[in-house]
Amino acid sequence: MNAPVPTHVLPAFDKRAVPAAMLAALQQRFGERCSSAAAVREQHGRDESPFPVTPPELVVFCDSNDDVAAVLKLAAEHAVPVIPYGTGSSLEGHLLAVQGGISVDVSGMTRIVRLNPEDLTVTVQAGVTREQLNREIKDSGLFFPIDPGANASLGGMAATRASGTNAVRYGTMRENVLGLTVVTAAGEVIRTGTRARKSSAGYDLTRLFVGSEGTLGVITEVTLKLYPLPEAVSAAICHFADVRSAVDATIQIIQMGVPIARCELLDRNAVRFINAQSKLGLRESPMLLMEFHGSEAGVKEQAETVQAITADLGGEAFEWASTPEERTRLWTARHKAYFAGMTQNPGCRTVTTDTCVPISRLAEIIDASVAEVDASGLPYYIVGHVGDGNFHLAYLVKDGDAAQRALAEGMSQRMVQRAIALEGTCTGEHGVGLHKMDFLVEEAGTGAVEMMRQVKRALDPKNIMNPGKIFTL
Amino acid sequence: MNAPVPTHVLPAFDKRAVPAAMLAALQQRFGERCSSAAAVREQHGRDESPFPVTPPELVVFCDSNDDVAAVLKLAAEHAVPVIPYGTGSSLEGHLLAVQGGISVDVSGMTRIVRLNPEDLTVTVQAGVTREQLNREIKDSGLFFPIDPGANASLGGMAATRASGTNAVRYGTMRENVLGLTVVTAAGEVIRTGTRARKSSAGYDLTRLFVGSEGTLGVITEVTLKLYPLPEAVSAAICHFADVRSAVDATIQIIQMGVPIARCELLDRNAVRFINAQSKLGLRESPMLLMEFHGSEAGVKEQAETVQAITADLGGEAFEWASTPEERTRLWTARHKAYFAGMTQNPGCRTVTTDTCVPISRLAEIIDASVAEVDASGLPYYIVGHVGDGNFHLAYLVKDGDAAQRALAEGMSQRMVQRAIALEGTCTGEHGVGLHKMDFLVEEAGTGAVEMMRQVKRALDPKNIMNPGKIFTL
C-alpha cells in the first residue's frame, strides 16, 4: 500500500453552486422546508467521523417520493450535487458536502408504509429508524434484527450495508432488504425487487443500491424481512484472561455451527468505559456478551455447548442475564460504547477501524493490532461483532492533535493491510465514505474499482449523487 | 400485459460472424479445444428449454482464467458474441446463440481451488458441479446446500441466481456466494468480494454478477459459504386431500418460524410420475416432502410442531424417512421429477413456470392456476419449493404442436400476471433468459429495466456478452 496515510484533510474538490433559478424553484415548492440557515447547514454537514464540518449550500426537508424526485430533477438539470441525509450517524464522512450542493433530508419520511405480518415483511419510508420500526411492529410478534450502534434510519442502513450485533445469525442489510424505492439521478422513481423471498428476475438492482452510499440515487422506501420474536431469549456474559481466549472461544462457537444470535467482544478498556458510563459493575477484563434465540430447549442446548467451549478456554464468571430488563441494560450499554469512549476521554474524537476477516484469522489480526496500539500509548478500546470476524478498534485522539491523528491513521492503515492480506475487508459495516477510498482500491483492485466507476457513470452521468464518496471519478 | 403470448419463435437477431483473423488466433491458441464440429456446436446451442437448437459458430473449451481472458480479448476486439457454458441445464434458453458467436465451455474447470473448513468457505472453478463439490468436501464435515434439480455447475448456478429445495433455510446463491472471479467483457480478470462473511466496501459487484445470466462477463471462480453437516437430519412425508391443504400447512410452518430445511410440495401428478419413474410406491395424493436439520432435540421439536400443524389441516399418513438411504431415495426421486414428467409423457416437452409470491398468497395463485390447467385438458404436474413461496407448474406439450404450446404459454402468462399482482416475481430461480423478457418489464417496470440496460451498456459496450438475453438493447 503506497498511498499516503489518510490525514483527514478533505480532498480538494471544486464546489458546484446552486444556481439562482434552481434556488427559486426549490423555495417555491418547499417554502420553509428549504433552508440555508447556518445552523441547519452545519448540522447536515457533519457526521460521527473525525472530518471537519463541511456544510451543504442548502438543506431540503422531503416528505415524499415526489418531493425527492422534484429535487433530483432540478439537481440533474443544473448538475448540482445531492447528499441524502437520514440521522447523521455515519462514521465515514458520508454526509459531508465536499462538492457543495443540497442535503436531501428524509428524516421526516417516518411512515410504516405497509406491514404484512403474514409474510414476515414490512415496507417503511427511508427515515424510519430501527428503534421506531421495532416499537411500531411490537404487537405483531415480529422484529427486525439489524442494529448498528446508532439508532440509524433504515434508508441510511441500506445505503451503507449496515449490520450490527445480530448479523451473525440474521445477516446484514444485504440479506434482509427485499426491495427498494429509489429516486434515480434523473429524478425518476423506480422500484427494485418484490415482496417474494427470492427472485431471479434480472440484475439485482436492490443489492446494487444496498451499500451504494447515496452515490447512485436516493433510497426513499425499504422493504424488509422480519422475523418471529423467538420463543426464548437468553443472554450471557463470560470473562476471559485475555482477548485472545475470548476470540478463540468465538472461533470454536462458529466452527461448530452453534446458531448463536449475538456474540460480542469487549476488551478491558471497553468494559471500563461502559462501566463508568452506565454503572454496570462488570468485572473489568475482556468479555464476550452473547445472546441465544430459539425454543426453550434450543436455547438451553446452545448455551450448554457454548458454556463448555468457554470453560475449555479459561472463561470465567459465566453469568446469565435472564430477565428482559437485565438484557436490555447490557445491550444498551454495549450500543453506547462509542459514546462512552468519548465521554470517558474528554476532548477526544474517535478514529474507528472496521476490518472483517475470515473467522479463523480473527485472533491473529487482533493480536497484532493490540500489540501495536499498546506500544503507541494512545487510549483505545475494542468492541467487535466477532461472530462475523468483524471488530472495531477505536483510537481516541485529542481533537486537533495532528500527531496523534497521524499515529492512529497509521495504525489503522496497517490493520487494513493485515485484513486484506488475510483475505478480509477494510470495512465490515461502516462503508467507504471519504475515509477508506484508498483502502478500497487496495482491497478490490483497480479493475474492480474501475467497474464500480463505470456503473456510477452510467447511472449518474452528471456525478450529482453524493460525489467524492467511495471513489473519485 | 399487452405483450403478445410468447410463441417460442426466437427473436430475429442479426448474427455476428467470427472473422477469419479471430478464428486463426483461437485455433492457434486452443488447437483441438476450439471446435466447429456440427455435433459439438449443436450440443452447445440447446438447453432444457423448449426453444429450437440455435448453435454457436464455434465452441472453445477453456481450462483457466487465462484461457477465458484470451477468448474475451479477441471477442472484444472483433465484437463477437460470447456465451458462457457450464452443464447446459438452463430451462430458459440462456445458452442459445441467437446472435451467433462463441460458446465458452468452462465445464473442464473442475478444480476445488481452496477449501477452508476452518472458515466454512470454499473457492471452486466455475465448472465444478454441486454434486462434485459435496463429494469432494464430504470429509470436512461441511456441505453446500443449494441444489437446483439438475447437477448444475456452480458458475451457472451463480449466473442464474439458482436455489432449490434447501433455500427456505439456507438461502439462495444470492446469500451464499461470498466472491467471484470474473473475466470482464474487455477480457480483464477481476475479483469481487473477499472471504470475510460481510463487507461494506463499495458496490456489491458480487451480487451484480450473481443472476446476470452471462450478460456482463464470464464467471470463472466462485467462493461459497459452507455449513456444518447437521448433527441430526430427518425427513418426513405427509399426504393431504388437496393441494390447498398442503399449502396452508406450509404457510403456517413458515409463519411460526420453524427453521425447516426443506419443504417441498408435489401434486398428485408429480407423485404419479415419480412413482412410475423411481418405483417409490408413494400414495398418489398431494404431499409435502420435508426435511429437518439440527441437533437431535432440535429436529425432534421441529418435527413435532410440524406434525401438529399438518394434523390440524387434515394431513394423513405422516411418515418418517429416518435412514440416509431412504432420504436419498426420496430426494433423488424429487430431483428427477422434471425428467419423470417427460419420460411418462413420451413426445412431450416441458413449459415450466417459476413464479414466486409472498407466502400468504401462495394458495391463491396455485388454486387459480390449477383450475385453469385442469379445464384445459393439458397434462401437467406441480412441484414447489413452497416454503419460499416458489413453485413450478410444468405443462407437458406435444413437441411441435403449436396449438398446445400456445395454450400452455397463455396459461403461463396469466400465472405470471397473477404473481405480479400478488407482489411476487415471474422467476424465483430459473432466470429470465429468452423466455421471460416481456415478463421482466411487466414485473420491474420500464424504469428499472432501463437501469439494467444502462449497467449492461457500461460494462459491455459492444454487447458481446450473451446478447439478446434478459432484455434487448
Boltz contact constraints between the chains, C-beta under 6 A:
constraints:
  - contact:
      token1: [A, 118]
      token2: [B, 360]
      max_distance: 6.0
  - contact:
      token1: [A, 119]
      token2: [B, 358]
      max_distance: 6.0
  - contact:
      token1: [A, 119]
      token2: [B, 359]
      max_distance: 6.0
  - contact:
      token1: [A, 119]
      token2: [B, 360]
      max_distance: 6.0
  - contact:
      token1: [A, 160]
      token2: [B, 200]
      max_distance: 6.0
  - contact:
      token1: [A, 161]
      token2: [B, 200]
      max_distance: 6.0
  - contact:
      token1: [A, 163]
      token2: [B, 198]
      max_distance: 6.0
  - contact:
      token1: [A, 172]
      token2: [B, 198]
      max_distance: 6.0
  - contact:
      token1: [A, 175]
      token2: [B, 175]
      max_distance: 6.0
  - contact:
      token1: [A, 188]
      token2: [B, 447]
      max_distance: 6.0
  - contact:
      token1: [A, 190]
      token2: [B, 447]
      max_distance: 6.0
  - contact:
      token1: [A, 190]
      token2: [B, 448]
      max_distance: 6.0
  - contact:
      token1: [A, 192]
      token2: [B, 448]
      max_distance: 6.0
  - contact:
      token1: [A, 194]
      token2: [B, 423]
      max_distance: 6.0
  - contact:
      token1: [A, 194]
      token2: [B, 424]
      max_distance: 6.0
  - contact:
      token1: [A, 194]
      token2: [B, 425]
      max_distance: 6.0
  - contact:
      token1: [A, 195]
      token2: [B, 358]
      max_distance: 6.0
  - contact:
      token1: [A, 195]
      token2: [B, 423]
      max_distance: 6.0
  - contact:
      token1: [A, 196]
      token2: [B, 356]
      max_distance: 6.0
  - contact:
      token1: [A, 196]
      token2: [B, 357]
      max_distance: 6.0
  - contact:
      token1: [A, 196]
      token2: [B, 389]
      max_distance: 6.0
  - contact:
      token1: [A, 196]
      token2: [B, 424]
      max_distance: 6.0
  - contact:
      token1: [A, 196]
      token2: [B, 425]
      max_distance: 6.0
  - contact:
      token1: [A, 197]
      token2: [B, 388]
      max_distance: 6.0
  - contact:
      token1: [A, 197]
      token2: [B, 389]
      max_distance: 6.0
  - contact:
      token1: [A, 198]
      token2: [B, 163]
      max_distance: 6.0
  - contact:
      token1: [A, 198]
      token2: [B, 172]
      max_distance: 6.0
  - contact:
      token1: [A, 198]
      token2: [B, 356]
      max_distance: 6.0
  - contact:
      token1: [A, 198]
      token2: [B, 388]
      max_distance: 6.0
  - contact:
      token1: [A, 198]
      token2: [B, 428]
      max_distance: 6.0
  - contact:
      token1: [A, 199]
      token2: [B, 425]
      max_distance: 6.0
  - contact:
      token1: [A, 200]
      token2: [B, 160]
      max_distance: 6.0
  - contact:
      token1: [A, 200]
      token2: [B, 161]
      max_distance: 6.0
  - contact:
      token1: [A, 200]
      token2: [B, 211]
      max_distance: 6.0
  - contact:
      token1: [A, 200]
      token2: [B, 427]
      max_distance: 6.0
  - contact:
      token1: [A, 200]
      token2: [B, 429]
      max_distance: 6.0
  - contact:
      token1: [A, 200]
      token2: [B, 431]
      max_distance: 6.0
  - contact:
      token1: [A, 201]
      token2: [B, 425]
      max_distance: 6.0
  - contact:
      token1: [A, 201]
      token2: [B, 426]
      max_distance: 6.0
  - contact:
      token1: [A, 201]
      token2: [B, 427]
      max_distance: 6.0
  - contact:
      token1: [A, 201]
      token2: [B, 440]
      max_distance: 6.0
  - contact:
      token1: [A, 201]
      token2: [B, 443]
      max_distance: 6.0
  - contact:
      token1: [A, 202]
      token2: [B, 432]
      max_distance: 6.0
  - contact:
      token1: [A, 202]
      token2: [B, 440]
      max_distance: 6.0
  - contact:
      token1: [A, 202]
      token2: [B, 452]
      max_distance: 6.0
  - contact:
      token1: [A, 202]
      token2: [B, 470]
      max_distance: 6.0
  - contact:
      token1: [A, 203]
      token2: [B, 452]
      max_distance: 6.0
  - contact:
      token1: [A, 204]
      token2: [B, 207]
      max_distance: 6.0
  - contact:
      token1: [A, 204]
      token2: [B, 211]
      max_distance: 6.0
  - contact:
      token1: [A, 205]
      token2: [B, 448]
      max_distance: 6.0
  - contact:
      token1: [A, 207]
      token2: [B, 204]
      max_distance: 6.0
  - contact:
      token1: [A, 207]
      token2: [B, 207]
      max_distance: 6.0
  - contact:
      token1: [A, 208]
      token2: [B, 208]
      max_distance: 6.0
  - contact:
      token1: [A, 211]
      token2: [B, 200]
      max_distance: 6.0
  - contact:
      token1: [A, 211]
      token2: [B, 204]
      max_distance: 6.0
  - contact:
      token1: [A, 228]
      token2: [B, 257]
      max_distance: 6.0
  - contact:
      token1: [A, 257]
      token2: [B, 228]
      max_distance: 6.0
  - contact:
      token1: [A, 295]
      token2: [B, 301]
      max_distance: 6.0
  - contact:
      token1: [A, 297]
      token2: [B, 297]
      max_distance: 6.0
  - contact:
      token1: [A, 297]
      token2: [B, 301]
      max_distance: 6.0
  - contact:
      token1: [A, 298]
      token2: [B, 298]
      max_distance: 6.0
  - contact:
      token1: [A, 301]
      token2: [B, 295]
      max_distance: 6.0
  - contact:
      token1: [A, 301]
      token2: [B, 297]
      max_distance: 6.0
  - contact:
      token1: [A, 356]
      token2: [B, 196]
      max_distance: 6.0
  - contact:
      token1: [A, 356]
      token2: [B, 198]
      max_distance: 6.0
  - contact:
      token1: [A, 357]
      token2: [B, 196]
      max_distance: 6.0
  - contact:
      token1: [A, 358]
      token2: [B, 119]
      max_distance: 6.0
  - contact:
      token1: [A, 358]
      token2: [B, 195]
      max_distance: 6.0
  - contact:
      token1: [A, 359]
      token2: [B, 119]
      max_distance: 6.0
  - contact:
      token1: [A, 360]
      token2: [B, 118]
      max_distance: 6.0
  - contact:
      token1: [A, 360]
      token2: [B, 119]
      max_distance: 6.0
  - contact:
      token1: [A, 388]
      token2: [B, 197]
      max_distance: 6.0
  - contact:
      token1: [A, 388]
      token2: [B, 198]
      max_distance: 6.0
  - contact:
      token1: [A, 389]
      token2: [B, 196]
      max_distance: 6.0
  - contact:
      token1: [A, 389]
      token2: [B, 197]
      max_distance: 6.0
  - contact:
      token1: [A, 423]
      token2: [B, 194]
      max_distance: 6.0
  - contact:
      token1: [A, 423]
      token2: [B, 195]
      max_distance: 6.0
  - contact:
      token1: [A, 424]
      token2: [B, 194]
      max_distance: 6.0
  - contact:
      token1: [A, 424]
      token2: [B, 196]
      max_distance: 6.0
  - contact:
      token1: [A, 425]
      token2: [B, 194]
      max_distance: 6.0
  - contact:
      token1: [A, 425]
      token2: [B, 196]
      max_distance: 6.0
  - contact:
      token1: [A, 425]
      token2: [B, 199]
      max_distance: 6.0
  - contact:
      token1: [A, 425]
      token2: [B, 201]
      max_distance: 6.0
  - contact:
      token1: [A, 426]
      token2: [B, 201]
      max_distance: 6.0
  - contact:
      token1: [A, 427]
      token2: [B, 200]
      max_distance: 6.0
  - contact:
      token1: [A, 427]
      token2: [B, 201]
      max_distance: 6.0
  - contact:
      token1: [A, 428]
      token2: [B, 198]
      max_distance: 6.0
  - contact:
      token1: [A, 429]
      token2: [B, 200]
      max_distance: 6.0
  - contact:
      token1: [A, 431]
      token2: [B, 200]
      max_distance: 6.0
  - contact:
      token1: [A, 432]
      token2: [B, 202]
      max_distance: 6.0
  - contact:
      token1: [A, 440]
      token2: [B, 201]
      max_distance: 6.0
  - contact:
      token1: [A, 440]
      token2: [B, 202]
      max_distance: 6.0
  - contact:
      token1: [A, 443]
      token2: [B, 201]
      max_distance: 6.0
  - contact:
      token1: [A, 447]
      token2: [B, 188]
      max_distance: 6.0
  - contact:
      token1: [A, 447]
      token2: [B, 190]
      max_distance: 6.0
  - contact:
      token1: [A, 448]
      token2: [B, 190]
      max_distance: 6.0
  - contact:
      token1: [A, 452]
      token2: [B, 202]
      max_distance: 6.0
  - contact:
      token1: [A, 452]
      token2: [B, 203]
      max_distance: 6.0
  - contact:
      token1: [A, 454]
      token2: [B, 458]
      max_distance: 6.0
  - contact:
      token1: [A, 454]
      token2: [B, 459]
      max_distance: 6.0
  - contact:
      token1: [A, 455]
      token2: [B, 455]
      max_distance: 6.0
  - contact:
      token1: [A, 458]
      token2: [B, 454]
      max_distance: 6.0
  - contact:
      token1: [A, 458]
      token2: [B, 458]
      max_distance: 6.0
  - contact:
      token1: [A, 459]
      token2: [B, 454]
      max_distance: 6.0
  - contact:
      token1: [A, 470]
      token2: [B, 202]
      max_distance: 6.0
